[in-house]
Structure formats: structure tokens, C-alpha cells
Amino acid sequence: MKRTLLLRTVAAFALLAALPAAASHVPVLPGGPVTAQGRVQLTAELGRLDPMLEAQGLPENLAEGRWYRALTLGGYYRLHRNLKLGAFYRLQWGALHNDDWLGTPAVPDWTWEWRDTSERLEQVLILDASPRFLLPFLPGKDWVLQVKSRYLLNFWNLQHSLLLRPELTWFRIVDRRPVLNLSLAYGLYFPLNFGETLIYEHGPYLAALYHVSPAIQLELSASYPVRIWTTSPDAVTANTPYQASVGRLELGLGLLLRLGG
């Protein structure tokens, strides 16, 4: 009896010891469960055309000097009072993709780490359609529903994706001027020619936008994107396939400047 109990105990400890090694091939985000990001956006009003320039930064791992940075240039054209069409070109550094999860043969198992992409330049084309609808039947009447639809083409790896993000916004209006916007959205990213899942990223987004003046707005945001990582080429070689959903809380601070508002 004692011998059987001893054998079961040893087997249980062996199984627990093997779990980290067995799971070590599954990607984990380098930035941890909580991170912060910032953005500065400059827009102008030229009739129906709203040009835009935006700079964004998100630290992935400060200890290792990993940052995601992006610079986006483009604009929206108001085709109709309820519809804007946009076209943008983005330069980004530090983005991570499925193929950036690298494995190295070792004893007794492979070792895994992210490729350092902090200096890798990627260029992304973005086409946007953003219909908006006033919802006067809701309490307060100052509610707007926007359904953002974006097509993205990454020229670095020729990946095509589609973003659908319904967003509900409440406006606090004083003397016919907006003072505060509160927005709740949920984003869904669909891979069109890569990955192994129907959706590769999804999650809620909450933002508060305070209008300091018609030309200056301050933004506080919180989101919880969940990324679904699928088997990298190195994991195929190591015969360790995976499908891992990894989420984290992202807190944001933004400064929005508008000319001609």
C-alpha cells in the first residue's frame, strides 16, 4: 500500500515537472499581462477631406528594449454625412507574427523565444469604411453607432486581414459643443490568407475623450485584446503544434490635435 502511494506521488511530481517543458513551445507575450501605450494624432478639416497623421508607441519589454512603434499617414473623405471612407499608409516597427516564435534544438527539449523585431520595418496599406448612425431612441439621445470596417495589407509578409469593430459612443453636449465622449467597442480581426483560425484577434475597447477645446482632446483608454497564436514553422519542425489564446490589458493615453475644427 505504501509502495503504491509512493509510486503515485513520484508519478504526480514527474507529471507536474514535465508540464512547463511540454508547454514551453507555446507563445507568451513579451510584455506581460498589463502594458501601456500612447498616441499623438493630428487631423485637419479641409472641406470633406480630413487628413490625419498619427504616431503610436507600445512597450513590449522595456528590459529587452522591445517597442512597437507606428507612424500612420492618410485621411478620411466624407462621402455622406453618415459615411466616411479612409485610406492610410502605416510604417511600423516591432510587430510580432506567428513566424516570429523561434525554436532552437537543445537537450532535453527545444528552447523558445521571440525574434527581436524592434528594428524591423513593415509597411501596411489600410482601407477604411466607417458608417455612423445616430440612435435618438436611446436615453439622452446623444448616442452614435459606428461600424468600422478595415482592410489591411502588410507588404512585408503579404498578409491580408479584415477588421470589423462596432462602436457605441455617448456624447456629452454643452452649448452645442461636445465636452466628453464615452465609447465602447469590440474588435474582430479576420485573417484572409494566413493562420489557422477564423479570427486571429478580438477584444473589447473602452475610451473616454475629453474636449479641452475644439482643437485639443485628451483620451484615456483600456482594451483587452486576445491574440490567437498558431503553429510557427519552427514548431512544425519540432513537431509541437499549438493554438494558444493570449490576452492582456492595454492602458492608453492619447493627445488629439485638430486644425480647422
C-alpha positions in Angstrom: 0.0 0.0 0.0 2.7 2.4 1.0 4.7 1.4 -2.1 1.7 2.1 -4.3 1.2 5.5 -2.7 4.9 6.3 -3.1 4.8 5.4 -6.8 1.7 7.5 -7.4 3.3 10.5 -5.6 6.5 10.2 -7.7 4.5 9.9 -10.9 2.4 13.0 -10.0 5.6 15.1 -9.3 7.1 13.9 -12.6 4.0 14.9 -14.5 4.0 18.4 -12.9 7.6 18.8 -13.6 7.0 17.9 -17.3 4.2 20.4 -17.8 6.3 23.6 -18.1 8.6 21.8 -20.6 5.7 20.5 -22.6 4.1 23.9 -22.7 7.3 25.9 -23.3 6.7 25.8 -27.0 3.5 27.8 -26.7 4.0 31.6 -27.3 3.7 34.1 -24.4 3.6 37.8 -24.9 6.9 39.5 -24.0 5.2 42.5 -22.4 3.4 40.6 -19.6 -0.3 40.7 -18.6 -0.5 44.5 -18.4 1.1 47.2 -20.6 0.6 50.8 -21.6 0.6 52.7 -24.9 0.5 56.3 -26.1 -0.5 58.0 -29.3 -0.5 61.5 -30.7 -2.9 62.3 -33.6 -3.0 65.4 -35.8 -6.0 66.0 -38.0 -7.3 68.8 -40.1 -10.6 69.8 -41.7 -10.4 70.6 -45.5 -14.0 70.6 -46.7 -15.0 66.9 -47.0 -11.4 65.8 -46.6 -9.9 65.1 -43.1 -6.1 64.4 -43.4 -4.5 62.6 -40.5 -1.0 61.9 -39.1 -0.6 59.6 -36.1 2.3 58.4 -34.0 1.9 55.4 -31.7 4.1 53.6 -29.2 3.7 50.5 -27.1 6.5 49.0 -24.9 6.6 45.2 -25.3 9.5 44.6 -23.0 11.5 47.6 -21.6 14.2 45.4 -20.1 15.0 44.0 -23.5 14.4 47.3 -25.4 11.4 45.9 -27.3 8.9 48.5 -28.5 6.1 48.6 -31.0 6.1 51.9 -32.9 3.9 53.0 -35.7 3.6 56.1 -37.9 0.4 56.4 -39.9 -0.4 59.0 -42.6 -3.7 59.3 -44.6 -7.1 60.7 -44.2 -10.9 60.3 -44.4 -13.2 61.6 -47.1 -16.9 62.3 -46.1 -18.8 60.6 -48.9 -22.0 61.1 -47.0 -23.0 62.6 -43.6 -23.2 59.1 -42.3 -20.3 57.5 -44.2 -16.5 58.2 -44.2 -14.0 56.4 -46.5 -10.4 56.3 -45.5 -7.0 55.4 -46.9 -3.8 55.2 -44.9 -0.2 54.1 -45.1 1.5 52.8 -42.0 5.1 52.3 -41.1 5.6 50.0 -38.1 8.4 48.5 -36.1 8.3 45.8 -33.5 5.2 43.9 -34.7 5.1 40.2 -33.9 3.7 37.5 -36.2 3.2 33.7 -35.9 6.5 33.1 -37.8 8.5 35.2 -35.2 8.2 32.5 -32.5 11.6 30.8 -32.9 12.8 27.4 -31.6 16.3 26.2 -31.0 17.1 22.5 -30.6 18.5 21.8 -27.1 18.8 19.0 -24.6 16.4 17.7 -23.4 13.9 19.9 -25.3 13.9 22.9 -27.6 14.2 26.4 -26.3 11.8 29.1 -27.5 11.9 32.9 -27.8 10.6 35.8 -29.9 12.6 37.2 -32.7 13.8 40.7 -32.0 11.7 42.8 -34.4 12.2 46.2 -32.8 14.1 47.5 -35.8 12.2 45.6 -38.5 10.3 48.0 -40.7 6.9 46.9 -42.1 4.7 48.8 -44.4 0.9 48.4 -44.2 -1.8 49.7 -46.5 -5.2 50.4 -44.8 -8.5 51.0 -46.4 -11.4 52.1 -44.2 -15.1 52.4 -44.4 -16.8 53.9 -41.3 -20.6 54.2 -41.4 -22.2 56.1 -38.5 -25.8 56.1 -37.3 -27.5 58.4 -34.8 -29.5 56.5 -32.1 -32.0 59.0 -30.8 -34.2 56.4 -29.2 -31.6 55.7 -26.5 -31.8 57.7 -23.2 -30.1 61.1 -23.6 -30.5 60.9 -27.4 -26.7 61.7 -27.9 -25.7 58.2 -29.0 -23.9 57.2 -32.2 -23.2 53.7 -33.5 -20.2 53.3 -35.8 -19.2 50.1 -37.6 -15.5 50.4 -38.5 -14.5 48.1 -41.4 -10.8 48.0 -42.3 -8.9 46.0 -44.9 -5.1 45.7 -44.1 -2.3 44.6 -46.4 1.1 44.1 -44.8 3.7 44.4 -47.6 6.4 42.8 -45.5 4.8 39.3 -45.4 1.9 39.9 -47.8 -0.7 39.1 -45.2 -4.3 40.3 -45.8 -6.7 40.9 -42.9 -10.0 42.4 -42.2 -11.1 44.4 -39.0 -14.8 44.7 -38.0 -15.3 46.9 -34.9 -18.8 48.0 -33.9 -18.5 51.0 -31.5 -21.2 52.8 -29.4 -20.4 56.3 -28.3 -22.2 58.7 -26.0 -21.6 62.4 -26.4 -21.9 65.0 -23.6 -23.0 68.2 -25.3 -22.9 71.6 -23.7 -24.0 74.7 -25.6 -23.9 72.7 -28.8 -20.3 71.7 -28.3 -19.0 68.2 -27.3 -17.4 68.1 -23.9 -17.0 64.3 -23.3 -17.2 61.2 -25.4 -17.5 57.7 -23.9 -17.1 54.8 -26.3 -17.4 51.0 -26.0 -16.3 48.8 -28.9 -15.4 45.3 -29.7 -12.9 44.5 -32.4 -12.7 41.3 -34.5 -9.7 40.7 -36.8 -10.1 38.1 -39.6 -7.0 36.6 -41.3 -7.7 36.3 -45.0 -4.7 34.4 -46.2 -2.8 33.2 -43.0 -3.2 31.5 -39.7 -5.3 28.5 -38.8 -8.4 30.2 -37.2 -11.3 32.2 -38.4 -10.4 35.1 -36.0 -6.8 35.8 -35.0 -7.5 38.7 -32.6 -10.5 40.0 -30.7 -11.4 42.0 -27.7 -13.3 44.9 -26.0 -12.2 48.6 -26.1 -13.3 51.4 -23.7 -12.3 55.0 -24.2 -13.1 58.4 -22.7 -12.3 61.5 -24.8 -12.3 64.9 -23.0 -12.6 68.0 -25.2 -10.2 70.6 -23.7 -11.1 72.9 -26.6 -12.3 72.4 -30.2 -8.7 71.9 -31.2 -7.4 69.7 -28.3 -8.7 66.4 -26.9 -7.3 64.1 -24.3 -8.0 60.4 -24.4 -7.9 57.6 -21.8 -8.5 54.1 -23.0 -8.4 50.5 -21.9 -8.6 47.4 -24.0 -8.1 43.6 -23.6 -7.1 42.2 -27.0 -6.8 38.4 -27.2 -4.5 37.1 -29.8 -4.7 33.5 -31.1 -1.3 32.3 -32.0 -0.9 29.3 -34.3 1.9 27.0 -35.1 5.1 28.7 -36.3 7.5 27.0 -38.9 9.9 26.1 -36.1 7.2 24.4 -34.1 6.3 22.4 -37.2 9.9 21.3 -37.4 9.9 20.4 -33.7 6.6 18.5 -34.2 5.0 20.7 -31.4 1.8 22.2 -32.9 -0.2 24.6 -30.8 -3.1 27.0 -30.8 -2.9 29.5 -27.9 -5.2 32.4 -27.0 -3.2 35.0 -25.1 -4.7 38.2 -23.8 -3.5 41.2 -21.9 -4.8 44.6 -20.5 -3.6 47.6 -22.5 -4.0 51.0 -21.0 -3.7 54.0 -23.3 -3.2 57.8 -23.2 -3.8 59.9 -26.2 -3.4 63.5 -27.3 -5.6 64.5 -30.3 -5.0 67.8 -32.1 -7.4 69.2 -34.7 -6.8 72.1 -37.1 -9.7 74.0 -38.6 -12.3 72.5 -36.2 
